[in-house]
Amino acid sequence: MTPAYFYNLAIVYREDYAAASYPMVPVVQGVSLTRRRILGWLGATLLTASWLGAVTDLGLLYAVTSTVLRGVFVATVVRQYRVDSDRATVRSFHASNAYLGCLLVAVVVEAVGI
């Protein structure tokens, strides 16, 4: 299984993977299927982040960070469907990394009590 952020890179660099005969999903099964997998991993990521907020005593910082950046992450994935460009795909890659990184920072800050 490959998380959404890596699928984004695989789409952008699919020609390089194809030239190297490396069987990445966008090369073997196409960009459309890869984007559907990104959508599936987006859902799994968002559900897991929501679950984490529900089963722990993480507070307002985590909730706000998750909610705001969730919107950005979803918007970039949706944009990939509307605009078939590597630029939109790279933005989705960066949004996924920012989402996960900021959630980690929020968890650490709240756990340590900074």
A tleap script that builds the chain and sets N, CA, C and O, in Angstrom:
source leaprc.protein.ff14SB
mol = sequence {
  NMET THR PRO ALA TYR PHE TYR ASN LEU ALA
  ILE VAL TYR ARG GLU ASP TYR ALA ALA ALA
  SER TYR PRO MET VAL PRO VAL VAL GLN GLY
  VAL SER LEU THR ARG ARG ARG ILE LEU GLY
  TRP LEU GLY ALA THR LEU LEU THR ALA SER
  TRP LEU GLY ALA VAL THR ASP LEU GLY LEU
  LEU TYR ALA VAL THR SER THR VAL LEU ARG
  GLY VAL PHE VAL ALA THR VAL VAL ARG GLN
  TYR ARG VAL ASP SER ASP ARG ALA THR VAL
  ARG SER PHE HIE ALA SER ASN ALA TYR LEU
  GLY CYS LEU LEU VAL ALA VAL VAL VAL GLU
  ALA VAL GLY CILE
}
set mol.1.N position { 0.834 -1.174 0.000 }
set mol.1.CA position { 0.000 0.000 0.000 }
set mol.1.C position { 0.883 1.244 0.000 }
set mol.1.O position { 1.915 1.289 0.671 }
set mol.2.N position { 0.471 2.232 -0.748 }
set mol.2.CA position { 1.246 3.457 -0.868 }
set mol.2.C position { 0.388 4.645 -0.451 }
set mol.2.O position { -0.692 4.844 -1.007 }
set mol.3.N position { 0.841 5.432 0.510 }
set mol.3.CA position { 0.060 6.600 0.928 }
set mol.3.C position { -0.096 7.635 -0.181 }
set mol.3.O position { 0.648 7.652 -1.161 }
set mol.4.N position { -1.073 8.482 0.009 }
set mol.4.CA position { -1.446 9.461 -1.020 }
set mol.4.C position { -0.291 10.340 -1.468 }
set mol.4.O position { -0.153 10.619 -2.659 }
set mol.5.N position { 0.532 10.775 -0.544 }
set mol.5.CA position { 1.585 11.704 -0.943 }
set mol.5.C position { 2.536 11.067 -1.952 }
set mol.5.O position { 3.005 11.740 -2.869 }
set mol.6.N position { 2.823 9.779 -1.792 }
set mol.6.CA position { 3.761 9.147 -2.717 }
set mol.6.C position { 3.122 8.893 -4.077 }
set mol.6.O position { 3.804 8.951 -5.101 }
set mol.7.N position { 1.836 8.614 -4.098 }
set mol.7.CA position { 1.135 8.482 -5.380 }
set mol.7.C position { 1.222 9.775 -6.177 }
set mol.7.O position { 1.345 9.746 -7.402 }
set mol.8.N position { 1.158 10.909 -5.488 }
set mol.8.CA position { 1.294 12.187 -6.195 }
set mol.8.C position { 2.630 12.272 -6.919 }
set mol.8.O position { 2.693 12.661 -8.085 }
set mol.9.N position { 3.691 11.909 -6.220 }
set mol.9.CA position { 5.014 11.927 -6.859 }
set mol.9.C position { 5.090 10.930 -8.002 }
set mol.9.O position { 5.705 11.208 -9.031 }
set mol.10.N position { 4.471 9.778 -7.828 }
set mol.10.CA position { 4.489 8.769 -8.892 }
set mol.10.C position { 3.795 9.279 -10.150 }
set mol.10.O position { 4.212 8.959 -11.263 }
set mol.11.N position { 2.736 10.071 -9.978 }
set mol.11.CA position { 2.056 10.662 -11.143 }
set mol.11.C position { 2.981 11.654 -11.835 }
set mol.11.O position { 3.146 11.614 -13.054 }
set mol.12.N position { 3.576 12.536 -11.059 }
set mol.12.CA position { 4.431 13.581 -11.640 }
set mol.12.C position { 5.636 12.974 -12.360 }
set mol.12.O position { 6.037 13.461 -13.416 }
set mol.13.N position { 6.211 11.917 -11.795 }
set mol.13.CA position { 7.420 11.323 -12.367 }
set mol.13.C position { 7.142 10.018 -13.120 }
set mol.13.O position { 8.032 9.183 -13.278 }
set mol.14.N position { 5.912 9.854 -13.576 }
set mol.14.CA position { 5.529 8.602 -14.251 }
set mol.14.C position { 6.366 8.327 -15.498 }
set mol.14.O position { 6.663 7.167 -15.785 }
set mol.15.N position { 6.748 9.350 -16.237 }
set mol.15.CA position { 7.565 9.132 -17.446 }
set mol.15.C position { 8.953 8.618 -17.074 }
set mol.15.O position { 9.516 7.776 -17.774 }
set mol.16.N position { 9.500 9.121 -15.978 }
set mol.16.CA position { 10.798 8.649 -15.511 }
set mol.16.C position { 10.711 7.186 -15.068 }
set mol.16.O position { 11.588 6.378 -15.373 }
set mol.17.N position { 9.640 6.863 -14.345 }
set mol.17.CA position { 9.444 5.472 -13.917 }
set mol.17.C position { 9.269 4.556 -15.142 }
set mol.17.O position { 9.816 3.454 -15.187 }
set mol.18.N position { 8.513 5.022 -16.112 }
set mol.18.CA position { 8.299 4.220 -17.321 }
set mol.18.C position { 9.623 4.001 -18.067 }
set mol.18.O position { 9.909 2.891 -18.517 }
set mol.19.N position { 10.425 5.063 -18.194 }
set mol.19.CA position { 11.711 4.954 -18.885 }
set mol.19.C position { 12.650 3.984 -18.175 }
set mol.19.O position { 13.475 3.328 -18.812 }
set mol.20.N position { 12.520 3.897 -16.851 }
set mol.20.CA position { 13.364 2.985 -16.076 }
set mol.20.C position { 12.730 1.602 -15.937 }
set mol.20.O position { 13.273 0.734 -15.254 }
set mol.21.N position { 11.574 1.397 -16.586 }
set mol.21.CA position { 10.828 0.137 -16.493 }
set mol.21.C position { 10.489 -0.217 -15.039 }
set mol.21.O position { 10.515 -1.385 -14.649 }
set mol.22.N position { 10.173 0.808 -14.252 }
set mol.22.CA position { 9.793 0.608 -12.862 }
set mol.22.C position { 8.266 0.621 -12.776 }
set mol.22.O position { 7.645 1.623 -13.129 }
set mol.23.N position { 7.663 -0.446 -12.324 }
set mol.23.CA position { 6.205 -0.602 -12.430 }
set mol.23.C position { 5.400 0.142 -11.353 }
set mol.23.O position { 4.775 -0.485 -10.498 }
set mol.24.N position { 5.418 1.454 -11.400 }
set mol.24.CA position { 4.587 2.241 -10.481 }
set mol.24.C position { 3.150 2.262 -11.009 }
set mol.24.O position { 2.924 2.091 -12.207 }
set mol.25.N position { 2.190 2.470 -10.122 }
set mol.25.CA position { 0.770 2.409 -10.481 }
set mol.25.C position { 0.419 3.317 -11.656 }
set mol.25.O position { -0.281 2.862 -12.561 }
set mol.26.N position { 0.868 4.586 -11.699 }
set mol.26.CA position { 0.491 5.420 -12.849 }
set mol.26.C position { 1.030 4.901 -14.186 }
set mol.26.O position { 0.446 5.150 -15.241 }
set mol.27.N position { 2.139 4.186 -14.126 }
set mol.27.CA position { 2.726 3.626 -15.341 }
set mol.27.C position { 1.962 2.380 -15.772 }
set mol.27.O position { 1.648 2.211 -16.950 }
set mol.28.N position { 1.668 1.521 -14.820 }
set mol.28.CA position { 1.068 0.219 -15.115 }
set mol.28.C position { -0.450 0.303 -15.276 }
set mol.28.O position { -1.020 -0.330 -16.164 }
set mol.29.N position { -1.104 1.091 -14.407 }
set mol.29.CA position { -2.566 1.111 -14.398 }
set mol.29.C position { -3.174 2.464 -14.725 }
set mol.29.O position { -4.397 2.590 -14.790 }
set mol.30.N position { -2.353 3.466 -14.927 }
set mol.30.CA position { -2.851 4.762 -15.367 }
set mol.30.C position { -3.029 5.784 -14.252 }
set mol.30.O position { -3.122 5.451 -13.071 }
set mol.31.N position { -3.073 7.033 -14.678 }
set mol.31.CA position { -3.189 8.157 -13.757 }
set mol.31.C position { -4.570 8.188 -13.111 }
set mol.31.O position { -4.695 8.513 -11.930 }
set mol.32.N position { -5.598 7.854 -13.871 }
set mol.32.CA position { -6.961 7.900 -13.335 }
set mol.32.C position { -7.122 6.977 -12.126 }
set mol.32.O position { -7.670 7.389 -11.104 }
set mol.33.N position { -6.655 5.751 -12.232 }
set mol.33.CA position { -6.729 4.820 -11.108 }
set mol.33.C position { -5.878 5.317 -9.953 }
set mol.33.O position { -6.276 5.197 -8.794 }
set mol.34.N position { -4.725 5.866 -10.250 }
set mol.34.CA position { -3.853 6.380 -9.199 }
set mol.34.C position { -4.546 7.501 -8.436 }
set mol.34.O position { -4.449 7.570 -7.211 }
set mol.35.N position { -5.235 8.366 -9.142 }
set mol.35.CA position { -5.959 9.447 -8.459 }
set mol.35.C position { -7.096 8.901 -7.598 }
set mol.35.O position { -7.382 9.453 -6.536 }
set mol.36.N position { -7.738 7.841 -8.033 }
set mol.36.CA position { -8.763 7.214 -7.189 }
set mol.36.C position { -8.135 6.637 -5.927 }
set mol.36.O position { -8.730 6.687 -4.851 }
set mol.37.N position { -6.948 6.099 -6.061 }
set mol.37.CA position { -6.250 5.583 -4.875 }
set mol.37.C position { -5.861 6.732 -3.940 }
set mol.37.O position { -5.932 6.593 -2.719 }
set mol.38.N position { -5.457 7.844 -4.505 }
set mol.38.CA position { -5.164 9.023 -3.687 }
set mol.38.C position { -6.401 9.419 -2.892 }
set mol.38.O position { -6.317 9.725 -1.703 }
set mol.39.N position { -7.538 9.410 -3.556 }
set mol.39.CA position { -8.793 9.738 -2.881 }
set mol.39.C position { -9.085 8.754 -1.746 }
set mol.39.O position { -9.524 9.158 -0.669 }
set mol.40.N position { -8.846 7.490 -1.986 }
set mol.40.CA position { -9.043 6.486 -0.941 }
set mol.40.C position { -8.115 6.702 0.250 }
set mol.40.O position { -8.544 6.609 1.401 }
set mol.41.N position { -6.858 6.987 -0.022 }
set mol.41.CA position { -5.910 7.239 1.063 }
set mol.41.C position { -6.216 8.550 1.769 }
set mol.41.O position { -5.997 8.671 2.975 }
set mol.42.N position { -6.717 9.525 1.037 }
set mol.42.CA position { -7.155 10.769 1.671 }
set mol.42.C position { -8.234 10.455 2.702 }
set mol.42.O position { -8.166 10.915 3.841 }
set mol.43.N position { -9.222 9.675 2.300 }
set mol.43.CA position { -10.286 9.289 3.222 }
set mol.43.C position { -9.756 8.559 4.439 }
set mol.43.O position { -10.155 8.853 5.566 }
set mol.44.N position { -8.867 7.617 4.223 }
set mol.44.CA position { -8.283 6.856 5.336 }
set mol.44.C position { -7.500 7.771 6.275 }
set mol.44.O position { -7.575 7.622 7.494 }
set mol.45.N position { -6.761 8.701 5.716 }
set mol.45.CA position { -5.972 9.633 6.518 }
set mol.45.C position { -6.876 10.528 7.358 }
set mol.45.O position { -6.631 10.732 8.547 }
set mol.46.N position { -7.915 11.056 6.734 }
set mol.46.CA position { -8.819 11.956 7.453 }
set mol.46.C position { -9.598 11.212 8.539 }
set mol.46.O position { -9.803 11.737 9.634 }
set mol.47.N position { -10.028 9.996 8.233 }
set mol.47.CA position { -10.729 9.201 9.250 }
set mol.47.C position { -9.818 8.877 10.427 }
set mol.47.O position { -10.246 8.937 11.580 }
set mol.48.N position { -8.592 8.541 10.149 }
set mol.48.CA position { -7.643 8.230 11.212 }
set mol.48.C position { -7.350 9.451 12.074 }
set mol.48.O position { -7.283 9.353 13.299 }
set mol.49.N position { -7.177 10.595 11.432 }
set mol.49.CA position { -6.934 11.831 12.190 }
set mol.49.C position { -8.133 12.182 13.060 }
set mol.49.O position { -7.966 12.622 14.198 }
set mol.50.N position { -9.334 11.991 12.538 }
set mol.50.CA position { -10.543 12.247 13.327 }
set mol.50.C position { -10.645 11.270 14.487 }
set mol.50.O position { -10.977 11.656 15.608 }
set mol.51.N position { -10.360 10.018 14.215 }
set mol.51.CA position { -10.383 8.986 15.256 }
set mol.51.C position { -9.391 9.334 16.362 }
set mol.51.O position { -9.713 9.212 17.544 }
set mol.52.N position { -8.192 9.766 15.989 }
set mol.52.CA position { -7.179 10.129 16.970 }
set mol.52.C position { -7.681 11.255 17.871 }
set mol.52.O position { -7.492 11.217 19.087 }
set mol.53.N position { -8.311 12.242 17.277 }
set mol.53.CA position { -8.859 13.342 18.070 }
set mol.53.C position { -9.965 12.881 19.007 }
set mol.53.O position { -10.133 13.435 20.093 }
set mol.54.N position { -10.719 11.872 18.591 }
set mol.54.CA position { -11.849 11.394 19.389 }
set mol.54.C position { -11.430 10.493 20.549 }
set mol.54.O position { -12.064 10.516 21.604 }
set mol.55.N position { -10.389 9.712 20.374 }
set mol.55.CA position { -10.025 8.732 21.402 }
set mol.55.C position { -8.919 9.209 22.340 }
set mol.55.O position { -8.526 8.486 23.255 }
set mol.56.N position { -8.428 10.395 22.120 }
set mol.56.CA position { -7.393 10.944 22.994 }
set mol.56.C position { -7.923 12.224 23.628 }
set mol.56.O position { -9.032 12.667 23.329 }
set mol.57.N position { -7.129 12.798 24.491 }
set mol.57.CA position { -7.534 14.072 25.082 }
set mol.57.C position { -6.791 15.240 24.431 }
set mol.57.O position { -6.479 16.236 25.084 }
set mol.58.N position { -6.515 15.099 23.139 }
set mol.58.CA position { -5.958 16.220 22.396 }
set mol.58.C position { -6.999 17.327 22.383 }
set mol.58.O position { -8.199 17.055 22.372 }
set mol.59.N position { -6.549 18.557 22.383 }
set mol.59.CA position { -7.477 19.667 22.558 }
set mol.59.C position { -7.704 20.520 21.334 }
set mol.59.O position { -7.715 20.047 20.198 }
set mol.60.N position { -7.883 21.789 21.609 }
set mol.60.CA position { -8.285 22.754 20.597 }
set mol.60.C position { -7.247 22.917 19.488 }
set mol.60.O position { -7.612 23.012 18.316 }
set mol.61.N position { -5.979 22.949 19.833 }
set mol.61.CA position { -4.934 23.113 18.814 }
set mol.61.C position { -5.015 22.002 17.780 }
set mol.61.O position { -4.974 22.263 16.577 }
set mol.62.N position { -5.129 20.769 18.244 }
set mol.62.CA position { -5.235 19.639 17.315 }
set mol.62.C position { -6.501 19.750 16.471 }
set mol.62.O position { -6.463 19.543 15.258 }
set mol.63.N position { -7.615 20.074 17.108 }
set mol.63.CA position { -8.889 20.159 16.399 }
set mol.63.C position { -8.859 21.240 15.314 }
set mol.63.O position { -9.310 21.009 14.191 }
set mol.64.N position { -8.334 22.403 15.648 }
set mol.64.CA position { -8.277 23.501 14.681 }
set mol.64.C position { -7.297 23.172 13.556 }
set mol.64.O position { -7.603 23.369 12.380 }
set mol.65.N position { -6.124 22.672 13.923 }
set mol.65.CA position { -5.124 22.309 12.913 }
set mol.65.C position { -5.685 21.268 11.958 }
set mol.65.O position { -5.559 21.407 10.741 }
set mol.66.N position { -6.296 20.240 12.497 }
set mol.66.CA position { -6.854 19.172 11.677 }
set mol.66.C position { -7.961 19.684 10.766 }
set mol.66.O position { -8.010 19.333 9.587 }
set mol.67.N position { -8.835 20.499 11.298 }
set mol.67.CA position { -9.975 20.984 10.523 }
set mol.67.C position { -9.542 21.922 9.400 }
set mol.67.O position { -9.970 21.760 8.257 }
set mol.68.N position { -8.709 22.886 9.714 }
set mol.68.CA position { -8.298 23.870 8.708 }
set mol.68.C position { -7.474 23.209 7.612 }
set mol.68.O position { -7.741 23.396 6.425 }
set mol.69.N position { -6.478 22.440 8.016 }
set mol.69.CA position { -5.606 21.830 7.007 }
set mol.69.C position { -6.292 20.692 6.261 }
set mol.69.O position { -5.923 20.382 5.128 }
set mol.70.N position { -7.274 20.077 6.877 }
set mol.70.CA position { -8.076 19.065 6.178 }
set mol.70.C position { -8.730 19.691 4.950 }
set mol.70.O position { -8.743 19.103 3.868 }
set mol.71.N position { -9.267 20.886 5.134 }
set mol.71.CA position { -9.897 21.582 4.015 }
set mol.71.C position { -8.925 21.858 2.880 }
set mol.71.O position { -9.262 21.706 1.706 }
set mol.72.N position { -7.716 22.267 3.243 }
set mol.72.CA position { -6.690 22.537 2.226 }
set mol.72.C position { -6.316 21.249 1.504 }
set mol.72.O position { -6.219 21.225 0.277 }
set mol.73.N position { -6.106 20.187 2.262 }
set mol.73.CA position { -5.721 18.896 1.690 }
set mol.73.C position { -6.806 18.394 0.734 }
set mol.73.O position { -6.510 17.980 -0.387 }
set mol.74.N position { -8.042 18.434 1.177 }
set mol.74.CA position { -9.156 17.983 0.324 }
set mol.74.C position { -9.248 18.839 -0.935 }
set mol.74.O position { -9.447 18.314 -2.030 }
set mol.75.N position { -9.105 20.144 -0.784 }
set mol.75.CA position { -9.202 21.042 -1.948 }
set mol.75.C position { -8.137 20.732 -2.992 }
set mol.75.O position { -8.413 20.784 -4.190 }
set mol.76.N position { -6.930 20.411 -2.551 }
set mol.76.CA position { -5.875 20.112 -3.530 }
set mol.76.C position { -6.114 18.783 -4.231 }
set mol.76.O position { -5.798 18.640 -5.412 }
set mol.77.N position { -6.666 17.815 -3.516 }
set mol.77.CA position { -6.971 16.531 -4.157 }
set mol.77.C position { -8.114 16.712 -5.158 }
set mol.77.O position { -8.069 16.165 -6.259 }
set mol.78.N position { -9.120 17.466 -4.782 }
set mol.78.CA position { -10.234 17.739 -5.704 }
set mol.78.C position { -9.725 18.473 -6.935 }
set mol.78.O position { -10.171 18.203 -8.051 }
set mol.79.N position { -8.802 19.393 -6.738 }
set mol.79.CA position { -8.252 20.153 -7.880 }
set mol.79.C position { -7.562 19.226 -8.877 }
set mol.79.O position { -7.588 19.484 -10.080 }
set mol.80.N position { -6.948 18.156 -8.393 }
set mol.80.CA position { -6.314 17.202 -9.316 }
set mol.80.C position { -7.317 16.614 -10.299 }
set mol.80.O position { -6.984 16.344 -11.453 }
set mol.81.N position { -8.544 16.419 -9.834 }
set mol.81.CA position { -9.584 15.869 -10.703 }
set mol.81.C position { -10.061 16.902 -11.713 }
set mol.81.O position { -10.437 16.556 -12.833 }
set mol.82.N position { -10.045 18.156 -11.322 }
set mol.82.CA position { -10.541 19.221 -12.202 }
set mol.82.C position { -9.481 19.720 -13.173 }
set mol.82.O position { -9.784 20.068 -14.315 }
set mol.83.N position { -8.242 19.750 -12.711 }
set mol.83.CA position { -7.136 20.275 -13.519 }
set mol.83.C position { -6.102 19.168 -13.657 }
set mol.83.O position { -5.376 18.868 -12.709 }
set mol.84.N position { -6.039 18.575 -14.809 }
set mol.84.CA position { -5.105 17.479 -15.050 }
set mol.84.C position { -3.732 18.063 -15.370 }
set mol.84.O position { -3.337 18.169 -16.531 }
set mol.85.N position { -3.016 18.438 -14.309 }
set mol.85.CA position { -1.677 18.997 -14.515 }
set mol.85.C position { -0.749 18.515 -13.413 }
set mol.85.O position { -1.178 18.208 -12.301 }
set mol.86.N position { 0.518 18.459 -13.746 }
set mol.86.CA position { 1.506 18.070 -12.753 }
set mol.86.C position { 1.591 19.109 -11.640 }
set mol.86.O position { 1.883 18.767 -10.494 }
set mol.87.N position { 1.342 20.359 -11.963 }
set mol.87.CA position { 1.383 21.423 -10.949 }
set mol.87.C position { 0.330 21.181 -9.863 }
set mol.87.O position { 0.620 21.309 -8.674 }
set mol.88.N position { -0.881 20.834 -10.275 }
set mol.88.CA position { -1.944 20.535 -9.308 }
set mol.88.C position { -1.582 19.312 -8.472 }
set mol.88.O position { -1.880 19.259 -7.279 }
set mol.89.N position { -0.950 18.349 -9.093 }
set mol.89.CA position { -0.550 17.135 -8.390 }
set mol.89.C position { 0.552 17.429 -7.372 }
set mol.89.O position { 0.526 16.899 -6.261 }
set mol.90.N position { 1.508 18.261 -7.742 }
set mol.90.CA position { 2.579 18.636 -6.819 }
set mol.90.C position { 2.003 19.415 -5.636 }
set mol.90.O position { 2.454 19.238 -4.504 }
set mol.91.N position { 1.027 20.262 -5.881 }
set mol.91.CA position { 0.390 20.998 -4.785 }
set mol.91.C position { -0.287 20.026 -3.812 }
set mol.91.O position { -0.235 20.219 -2.597 }
set mol.92.N position { -0.908 19.002 -4.344 }
set mol.92.CA position { -1.528 17.997 -3.494 }
set mol.92.C position { -0.469 17.270 -2.664 }
set mol.92.O position { -0.695 16.971 -1.492 }
set mol.93.N position { 0.666 16.991 -3.263 }
set mol.93.CA position { 1.780 16.370 -2.540 }
set mol.93.C position { 2.209 17.246 -1.371 }
set mol.93.O position { 2.357 16.766 -0.248 }
set mol.94.N position { 2.407 18.533 -1.641 }
set mol.94.CA position { 2.827 19.454 -0.582 }
set mol.94.C position { 1.751 19.612 0.491 }
set mol.94.O position { 2.066 19.693 1.678 }
set mol.95.N position { 0.502 19.656 0.086 }
set mol.95.CA position { -0.594 19.780 1.058 }
set mol.95.C position { -0.660 18.563 1.970 }
set mol.95.O position { -0.896 18.700 3.170 }
set mol.96.N position { -0.453 17.372 1.412 }
set mol.96.CA position { -0.500 16.174 2.243 }
set mol.96.C position { 0.637 16.172 3.257 }
set mol.96.O position { 0.438 15.804 4.414 }
set mol.97.N position { 1.815 16.577 2.831 }
set mol.97.CA position { 2.951 16.650 3.751 }
set mol.97.C position { 2.732 17.709 4.823 }
set mol.97.O position { 3.042 17.483 5.993 }
set mol.98.N position { 2.198 18.867 4.430 }
set mol.98.CA position { 1.922 19.930 5.399 }
set mol.98.C position { 0.874 19.471 6.410 }
set mol.98.O position { 1.005 19.727 7.607 }
set mol.99.N position { -0.159 18.796 5.926 }
set mol.99.CA position { -1.212 18.305 6.811 }
set mol.99.C position { -0.635 17.357 7.854 }
set mol.99.O position { -0.858 17.535 9.051 }
set mol.100.N position { 0.096 16.362 7.406 }
set mol.100.CA position { 0.658 15.380 8.331 }
set mol.100.C position { 1.690 16.003 9.269 }
set mol.100.O position { 1.721 15.691 10.460 }
set mol.101.N position { 2.526 16.876 8.735 }
set mol.101.CA position { 3.539 17.527 9.566 }
set mol.101.C position { 2.935 18.434 10.623 }
set mol.101.O position { 3.358 18.412 11.779 }
set mol.102.N position { 1.960 19.221 10.240 }
set mol.102.CA position { 1.321 20.129 11.201 }
set mol.102.C position { 0.523 19.358 12.245 }
set mol.102.O position { 0.477 19.758 13.408 }
set mol.103.N position { -0.106 18.256 11.841 }
set mol.103.CA position { -0.798 17.424 12.836 }
set mol.103.C position { 0.201 16.869 13.854 }
set mol.103.O position { -0.075 16.854 15.054 }
set mol.104.N position { 1.335 16.425 13.383 }
set mol.104.CA position { 2.364 15.921 14.292 }
set mol.104.C position { 2.811 17.002 15.263 }
set mol.104.O position { 2.939 16.738 16.458 }
set mol.105.N position { 3.047 18.195 14.782 }
set mol.105.CA position { 3.451 19.305 15.647 }
set mol.105.C position { 2.352 19.596 16.681 }
set mol.105.O position { 2.643 19.806 17.858 }
set mol.106.N position { 1.097 19.607 16.235 }
set mol.106.CA position { -0.020 19.854 17.167 }
set mol.106.C position { -0.078 18.785 18.240 }
set mol.106.O position { -0.300 19.099 19.409 }
set mol.107.N position { 0.116 17.529 17.867 }
set mol.107.CA position { 0.104 16.439 18.847 }
set mol.107.C position { 1.229 16.622 19.855 }
set mol.107.O position { 1.011 16.494 21.060 }
set mol.108.N position { 2.419 16.918 19.375 }
set mol.108.CA position { 3.573 17.080 20.259 }
set mol.108.C position { 3.354 18.271 21.190 }
set mol.108.O position { 3.577 18.165 22.396 }
set mol.109.N position { 2.924 19.389 20.642 }
set mol.109.CA position { 2.704 20.586 21.461 }
set mol.109.C position { 1.676 20.307 22.553 }
set mol.109.O position { 1.877 20.681 23.709 }
set mol.110.N position { 0.584 19.657 22.191 }
set mol.110.CA position { -0.443 19.374 23.187 }
set mol.110.C position { 0.001 18.314 24.187 }
set mol.110.O position { -0.338 18.402 25.367 }
set mol.111.N position { 0.743 17.328 23.742 }
set mol.111.CA position { 1.215 16.281 24.654 }
set mol.111.C position { 2.233 16.808 25.650 }
set mol.111.O position { 2.228 16.423 26.819 }
set mol.112.N position { 3.100 17.685 25.184 }
set mol.112.CA position { 4.135 18.233 26.056 }
set mol.112.C position { 3.575 19.385 26.901 }
set mol.112.O position { 4.075 19.686 27.985 }
set mol.113.N position { 2.543 20.003 26.378 }
set mol.113.CA position { 1.920 21.096 27.129 }
set mol.113.C position { 2.629 22.428 26.945 }
set mol.113.O position { 2.689 23.243 27.864 }
set mol.114.N position { 3.152 22.636 25.777 }
set mol.114.CA position { 3.864 23.895 25.479 }
set mol.114.C position { 2.875 25.028 25.390 }
set mol.114.O position { 3.265 26.171 25.149 }
savepdb mol mol.pdb
quit
